[in-house]
Amino acid sequence: MKQAIAKSADIPEGGRIVIDIPGATIGLFRAAGSLYAYENTCPHQGGPVCQGLLIPAVEERLNKDGTAAGFRFDPSDPRVVCPWHGYEFSILTGRHPGNAAIRLRSVPVSEEEGIVYAEL
């Protein structure tokens, strides 16, 4: 069932809101011009993952010989970090960067005429 859950204007690019819907709490994120929604439950130990720190991905740069050349931020892959134990997830995919089998549970969402709808 499709249900209106938020106004599009409430979720700016790079931002998020966490809302209660019937039967769950979800985090709505806007990244790379699209909306992403996940249940606010970390698969690690049930923490409120969608309320965690928002950061860009951190990548290690390597020299041609394979030695470390430092780190850089990659804003094209925004992440959310669970505030309980630091588990990190890509907002674009819901996946943990070190183990793709660990992922957030997505909630299908769409936007129409300035309103965000969730499939419940």
C-alpha positions as CSV (number, residue, x, y, z in Angstrom):
1,M,0.0,0.0,0.0
2,K,1.3,3.4,-1.0
3,Q,1.3,6.0,1.8
4,A,2.4,9.7,1.9
5,I,5.1,10.0,4.5
6,A,6.9,13.3,4.0
7,K,7.3,16.4,1.9
8,S,10.1,16.4,-0.7
9,A,11.3,19.7,0.6
10,D,12.0,18.3,4.0
11,I,14.8,16.2,2.6
12,P,17.6,18.4,1.1
13,E,20.4,17.0,-1.0
14,G,22.8,15.3,1.4
15,G,20.3,15.3,4.1
16,R,17.9,13.0,5.9
17,I,14.9,12.7,8.1
18,V,13.9,9.9,10.4
19,I,10.2,9.2,10.7
20,D,7.8,6.8,12.3
21,I,5.5,5.0,9.9
22,P,3.0,2.2,10.8
23,G,5.1,-0.7,12.1
24,A,8.5,0.8,11.7
25,T,10.8,3.8,11.9
26,I,12.6,4.7,8.7
27,G,15.4,7.0,7.6
28,L,14.9,8.9,4.3
29,F,18.1,10.1,2.7
30,R,18.6,12.3,-0.5
31,A,21.9,11.6,-2.2
32,A,23.1,12.0,-5.8
33,G,19.7,13.5,-6.6
34,S,17.7,10.4,-5.5
35,L,15.8,9.3,-2.4
36,Y,16.8,6.2,-0.4
37,A,14.9,4.8,2.5
38,Y,15.9,2.2,5.1
39,E,14.5,0.7,8.2
40,N,16.1,2.4,11.2
41,T,17.5,-0.9,12.6
42,C,21.2,-1.8,12.2
43,P,21.6,-5.5,11.2
44,H,24.5,-5.8,13.6
45,Q,22.7,-5.4,17.0
46,G,19.6,-3.4,16.2
47,G,20.9,0.1,16.8
48,P,19.2,3.2,15.3
49,V,21.5,3.2,12.3
50,C,19.6,6.0,10.3
51,Q,20.3,8.4,13.1
52,G,24.1,8.0,12.8
53,L,26.8,10.3,11.5
54,L,26.7,11.0,7.7
55,I,30.1,10.9,6.1
56,P,31.6,10.5,2.7
57,A,33.3,7.2,1.9
58,V,37.0,7.0,2.9
59,E,39.4,5.4,0.4
60,E,43.0,4.5,0.8
61,R,45.1,5.8,-2.1
62,L,47.9,3.5,-3.3
63,N,51.2,4.3,-5.1
64,K,52.1,2.4,-8.3
65,D,54.2,0.1,-6.2
66,G,51.2,-0.7,-3.9
67,T,52.4,1.3,-0.9
68,A,50.0,3.5,1.0
69,A,49.7,7.1,-0.2
70,G,47.2,8.3,2.3
71,F,43.4,8.6,2.4
72,R,40.9,10.6,0.5
73,F,37.2,11.3,0.9
74,D,34.8,10.1,-1.8
75,P,31.6,12.3,-1.6
76,S,30.1,10.3,-4.5
77,D,29.5,7.4,-2.0
78,P,27.9,8.9,1.1
79,R,27.7,6.7,4.2
80,V,25.7,6.5,7.4
81,V,27.5,5.2,10.6
82,C,25.5,3.4,13.3
83,P,25.9,5.3,16.5
84,W,26.0,2.1,18.6
85,H,29.0,0.2,17.3
86,G,30.2,2.1,14.2
87,Y,28.9,-0.2,11.5
88,E,29.0,1.8,8.2
89,F,26.6,1.5,5.3
90,S,26.5,3.1,1.8
91,I,23.4,5.2,1.5
92,L,23.3,4.4,-2.2
93,T,23.2,0.6,-1.8
94,G,22.5,0.0,1.9
95,R,25.5,-2.3,2.0
96,H,28.3,-2.6,4.5
97,P,31.6,-1.7,2.6
98,G,33.5,-4.7,4.0
99,N,30.8,-7.4,3.6
100,A,28.1,-7.0,1.0
101,A,26.0,-9.6,2.7
102,I,25.4,-7.2,5.6
103,R,22.9,-4.6,4.5
104,L,20.2,-2.3,5.6
105,R,16.6,-3.2,4.8
106,S,15.3,-0.9,2.2
107,V,11.9,0.6,2.0
108,P,10.6,1.4,-1.5
109,V,9.9,5.1,-1.9
110,S,8.8,7.5,-4.7
111,E,8.1,11.2,-5.1
112,E,5.2,12.8,-6.8
113,E,4.3,16.5,-6.9
114,G,6.4,17.3,-3.8
115,I,5.3,14.4,-1.7
116,V,7.3,11.3,-0.7
117,Y,5.4,8.0,-0.7
118,A,6.5,4.7,0.8
119,E,5.3,1.2,-0.2
120,L,4.1,-0.3,3.0
